[in-house]
Amino acid sequence: MRPTRRSILTPLIFAAIAACLLSGCRAAPGRDRRFTIVSYNLMTLFDPVDQGGEYPGFSVAGGEWDERAYRQRIGALARAVLAVAPGGPDVLVVQEAENLRVLEDLSAALGGYRWILRSPAEDAPLGCGLLSRLPVTSARAHRASTAPRLMLEAELDAGGRTLVVLAAHWKSKLGGAAETEPVRIAGAALAGSVIAARLREDPGLAIVLAGDLNENPDEFSRAGGTYPTALLLRRGAPGEPGDAAAGSLAISFDPATVASGGYLSLWSPWGAGGWSYRFRGEPERIDHFILSPGLLGESGGLRFSSFSAEAPDCLLDAAGNPMGWDGRHRSGYSDHLPIVLTLESAP
């Protein structure tokens, strides 16, 4: 499959920035040496106004959803983010946000973010968002022809160093893993094309692909190698993976492997273990930070410092599963865990 790509300079995004600049939000940090990014699937965060695309359980007219419950959710999600990033991360990437309002309200609950980005013109009721205390120098949205959600691309000023964050949410496996894999491959092809284009301009550029990709790093092995997958895990041999589909994104847990080979290969910190989601009780690593090779360097620019998917006890139920939002009891957080990436300025 060869997906088409559309890049959109988004008036909605820049209007949101201008509005926030006028509202007296917290100033961006100076030339700090450490920067924290959190990615979090919010699990269907709808505002308390019927827009027409709400999922079951979120109808205001039907008495299922209201301002009070919405405020409870905003507060709970803010507490979840603060539990893994005290004071709030420098950058928060979220999935399943209905609109700009929910991002603004979440920003306020977290103490304020100067830049708030939301993908426009979605074909789905829920999209990606990005909240940043680092200055946003440019932003755009991209779409693969077969994907319902846009991928955000934000260029940030991280203490004088350029950081590009791609915020994505790939298709779920609802409808069958193999049957829906081509849509995830389209998302991978889109991300890969944007990353490759940026690295041709600047091979050392710091790029982070963040979001719920609905795919484990070792998805190809989990599927028994029976069909191509969007993520292909390289395990050291320069020729691997040999059965990659056109558009699959090659990743590795080994920094040395990322630097080898003649094709685009990116690094995943999931090699250290952990999980962010459970499906039928089984741990999965479907929420991701995928890093460009430049973030693994030792001189100049930005570099990887740490990664964590460790969940505070308050986000887990008695069985150790993420405590998802319970509409009946109006409690809980999300069925995903927030994951945390820390970067630092190299000397």
N, C-alpha and C positions, 0 to 999 in steps of 0.2 A: 504494500500500500504506500502511495506517495501522497501525504497530506499536503494541502495547500496552506499557506501561512498568510495571515493578514495582520499587519502592524497598524495600530491605531493610536495616534496622538490624541489623548482623551481630554476634552474640555471638562468633563465631569471630575476627573482627577484633579486638574489644576484649579478648578473652582473650589474644590474641597480644601486644597492647600491655602488658597487665598482667604477663605472664610476662617480657617483656624488661625492664620497669622493675625487676623484682626481681633481675635477673641482673647488674646492675652495668654495663650498657652505657655507652658514651661519652655524656657529657652533651650536650644540645643547645646550639648556639652562642648567643651573646648577640646584640645588635642589630648584626649585621654588615651591611654595605651591599651585599654581592654574594652571590648564591646560585646554585649550579650544579645543573642537572637533567640527568641522562643517561637516555636511553631506549634499551633494548637488547633485541632478540629473542634469547633464549638458545639457540634451536634445540634443542628437545626435551630439556629438563633433567629427567631422571627420577632418583629416589633409588634406592639399591641394594636395594630391597625390592619384590617382586612385589605390586602392588596390583590387578592384573587388567585395567588399561587401557593397558599399555605398548605402545609402537610396536615394530615389528620391529627387532631389534638390541639391545633393552634387557631381555631376559628373563634374570633371575637364575637361575631353575631350568634354563634352556636353556644356561647357561654363556656367554651373550653379554654379561653385565653384572655387575659386582661392586663391592665397596667401594673397591678400589684404583683402578679406572677412574673411578668416581664422584668420588673425591677429586682425581684428575688433572683432571677437567673443572671442578670447582669452582675449583681453583687457576688453571686457564687462563682461565676467564671473569673471575675477579677481576683477573688481570693485564691483561686486555683493558680492563676498566673503569678501572683505575688508569692505563693508558697514555693515556687521553683525559682523565682527571680525576685528576691526582696527589693522593694523600691520600684520594681517594674523593669523589664528589659529595655535595652536601647532600641531594639526593633522587635515588633510582635507581628508575626505572619499568622493569619487565621483563615480557616475554611468554614464554609456553611454559615456565612453571614448574609442576611437578607438584603441589606441596603446600607447606605451611608449613615442613617440614623443609629443603627445598632453599633456601628463602629465608633461614632461620636460618643454614645452613652458609655460604651466600654472604656473608651479613652478617659472620660471624666472619672469613672470609678477607679481607674488606675493612677490617677493623679495628673493626667493631661499629657497628650502627645501633640507636638507642633504640626506634624505632617500625617494626614490620614488619607489613604488611597483605597479606592474601591473600584473593581472592574465594572465598566458600564455595559449596557446593552446585552445583558446575559440572555441566553436561551433557556436558562434554568433559574428557578426562584432563589437559589442560594449560590453565593460566589465567594471568591477570595478577597481578602483585605490585607492592608499593611499599615501599621501604626509605627511611626518612627520619631525618635528624638534626635536622630542624625539628620542634617539637612538633605532634602531630596533635590538633586540637581537636574534630573530628568526622569520621565516616566512614560511608559506606553503599555498597551495591551496587545496580546497576540492571540490568534485563534487557529486551531487546526480545523480543517473543514468538517471532520466527523465528530468533533468534541463539542459538547454543549457549553463548556465553561471556558472562559478566557484565562490566559496566563498573564500575570502582571510582571512587568520588568521595571525595577526601580534602581536608579543609580544614586548612591548615597555618598556623602562626604564624611568619611570616618576619620576625623582628626587630621584632615589634609590628605588622606589616602582614599582612593576610589574603591567603593564596594558595590557590586551589582548583586541585587537579590531578585531571584525569580520566584514568584509565589504561584503555586500550582495545586490543583486538585484533580487527579485523574479519575476516570470512570470506575465505579465500584464493580464488584463481581456479581451483582444482582442480575440474574439472567444466565448465569453460568460463567465460570472462569475462562474456559477456552473460547466460548462464544463472544465474550466482551473484550478479550485480549486485543483484538485489532484496534479498538478505540484507545486503549492505554498505549499501544505502540505509536499511534498517531500523536498522543501527548508527548511521548518520549522523543519522537522525531522532531516535534516542534521545539522542545527544550534543547535538544542537541543542535539544531540548526542555529538557534539564537546564540547558544554558548560558543559554537564553532566560529560564527561570524565575529563575535566580540574578541575571541582569542586570536583570530587572524589579525585584528587591528592592534592588539596588545597581548602577546603570549603570556605575560606574567600577571594579567588582570585577576583580581580577586572576585570570584563569582560563587554564589551559593544558591542552589536550587532547593527550595524549602516547601514542604507541604505534605498532604496526605495523598500518596501516589497509589494507594490501594494495591500495593505490590511489595512482596518481600524481596530483599536483596538477592536471595537464592531461589527466586520464583521458578526459574528454568528447571532446577533440580527438583523442587517440590512437585512440579508437573511431570516429573519423570522424563523430561526431555521430549515430550510428545508433541509439543507445539512451541513456536517462537514466543518469547515473552518480552515485555517492554524493557525490563532490566536484565542485563546479562552480566553475571559475576565472573570476572577474570580471577583466576587462581594462581597466576604466576607465569604461565607460558606465553610468550609474546604473541603467538598465533591464536590464543583463545579470545573469545569463544568462537568456534568455527561455524556454528549453526545460527548465528545471529540473523534476525530478520532485518530487512532494510528499515532503518528507523530505530532499532533497539539501542538503548543507551548502555554502553559498557562502563561498569564500575568495578572497583577493587577495594579490598580492605587493606592492601599493602601499598604504602607510598611508593616503593621502588617499582612496583608493577605499573602504577599510574604514569610514571615517567618513561616507561618503555613502550615500544610498539609504535606503529606509524599511523594510528588512528586515534580519534578522540577517546580518551579514557579518563574517568573521573574517580574521586575518592569518596568512600562512605565510612563514617566513623562507627557504623554498626558492628564492625569486627570485634569490638570490645564486649559485645553481648548486650542483653537487655531486651525490652519489648515496649510497645506503646499501645497495643490493642489486643483484645482476646476475641477469638472467633470460636464459639462452642467450647470455651474453656481453654483453647490452645493459644499460647502467646504468639503474636505476630509483630513484625517490624515494618509496618506499612507507612508510618510517618517518617519523613526523611529530611536530612540535610545532605546534599551531594555537592562536593567541593571541587573547584578547579585546581589544577596542579600548582598554580601560583601560591595557593594558601598553604602549601606544604614546604615552602622554601625557608631558608634561614637568614636571608639577607634582603633588606628592603621591603617595602609594602606591608601588607597584612599577612598574618599566618594563623593557622589553627592553634588553639590553646587547649580547649577541653570540650567534651560532649557528655551529656547526661540524659538518661531517660528514667532516672530513679524517681519513683512517685512518693510524695509524702503520704503518710498513712491516712490523712484526712480525705484523700481522693479515692480511696479504695474501700470496697465493702468487706464484709467479714470473710468472704472467700478469696479476697485478694484481687478481685476484678475492679476495673475502673467503675466508679459510681456514676453511671449515666443519669441524665435528667429523668425524673419520674414525674410525669404530668399529673398523675392522680394525686400523689402526695405533695407535689410541688417542692421537690427537694432533689439534690444531687448536682452533678456538674456536667460531665461529658462521658461518652463511652470510649473516648480516646484519652491518652495521657499527653500532657505538654512535654515537648522535648527541648533541650537547651543546648545551644552552641555558643562557645566563647572564642572570640578572636582577639589577637593582640597585635600591636604595631611592632614589627621587627626592628631591631636597632639599625 
